[in-house]
Amino acid sequence: MAGIDAGNTAWLLTSAALVLVMFPGLAFFYGGLSRSPSVLNTLMMTIAALGVGTVLWVLVGYSLAFAPGSPWLGGLGFAGFQHVAGAPNATYVDGVPHILFAVFQGLFAAITIALISGAVVERMRFVAFLAFIALWSLLVYAPLAHWVWGDGGWIRETGALDFAGGTVVHISAGVAAVVAAVILGRRRDFGRTAFVPHNVPFVVLGAGLLWFGWFGFNGGSALGASDIAATAFATTHVAAAAGVLAWITLDSLWHRHATAVGAATGAVAGLVGITPAAGFVTPLAALGIGACGSAAAFLAIRVRSRSRIDDALDVFACHGVAGIVGAVLTGVFASKTVNPAGADGLLAGGGVGLLGVQITAVLAAMVYAGAATGAILLLLGRLMPLRVPLAIEVAGIDQAEHGEEAYQSGGLGSLGSLGAPVILPDAGGRERR
């Protein structure tokens, strides 16, 4: 097709596939951190986010985020992916099919709502979660994406930089997570029973898949096979590595030993930190951003553990706090020498202008995501129960919400082939279910 660059298109196709890998990565990461009676529910929330987020993105989400509209919200010109075809849309990217750009952005929308789930594990009804993420994706994510990335979006017009979603994805999800945790309330045994990850290998595997997929998340945001994509690829990797080392160091100083869960979490925090800056900074700067993002998340978890907020998997610390650090430090380390389409930060001779703009964008995203999340949950709470009953929370949410168990007790488990009840003889030889 005329106007299509094969190399750029191939890279974005590959990047989209890499981002898709992040969904099982997040499922394993969150699932491993949760307790065994709720692991399937935790996995299901990530799977459901991919389904709900994608369908709504096609129907109206992409249009609200990227179609021409006002500084606050896009129009309906792309609803149902109408006028989203194989030809490029020069407003956003030359040489790449418009529909590929739209699908790539849709994966960002879906992973964002999946991130929020980590704050509400073990206690939120599955149907309530589905209703929440559907409303949140349209009322929070789409407007924020338009503000930051959409044509005419007001934050974009200020000159704020967000290469791959530090503000749109991580800060918004982190703030939404802590608001959801507060509104839902604490788990029944919060503060009395240690919340220990049930499967550490799952956590490490999930972090590895997230690290791998993040190359598409950040590198693909260059929207082509270019020097900027290569820079984003490199900064992503070194920031994750710096995040690992920072967490190991703090773990060793604080707890006298380094943990696998800590190292995996440090990698994720480093990846979050570099996301807004990936295509605007040098690898050396990325080392500092990754380490700072990881250290900030580490300290935020310590603070949260002394509070009464039950953000179960510390989504705000790892995504919100690390995302804030990354967005602010973009205003310090960004350089037009790295990316002429960017801006010079404080250390590149640009003064405090970009730093001020970055802080403004962070505050706007936090305020809007927090207020809108609270309004959505309070409204839903008047229409349906948000939490599972206490008895289900005590017994474990998996069986009640999904009719399945991750780890079957005994040799046969509770369900036979194709979900049929297992029939066993009782003590008198009679059949019982």
Secondary structure, DSSP 8 states (H G I E B T S, - for coil): -TT--HHHHHHHHHHHHHHHHHHHHHHHHHHHHS-GGGHHHHHHHHHHHHHHHHHHIIIIIHHHHHSSB-SS-B-STTGGGTT--SS-BTTTBSSS-HHHHHHHHHHHHHHHHHHHGGGSTTTB-HHHHHHHHHHHIIIIIHHHHHHHTSTT-HHHHHT---SSSIIIIIIHHHHHHHHHHHHH---TTTTTS----S-HHHHHHHHHHHHHHHHHHHHGGG-SSSHHHHHHHHHHHHHHHHHHHHHHHHHHHHHSS--HHHHHHHHHHHHHHHTTTTTTS-HHHHHHHHHHHHHHHHHHHHHHHTSS---TT-HIIIIIIHHHHHHHHHHHH--TTT-TTS---GGGTTTTHHHHHHHHHHHHHHHHHHHHHHHHHHHHHHHS--B--HHHHHH-HHHHHHS--SS-STTT-SB-GGG-B--EE-TTS-EE-
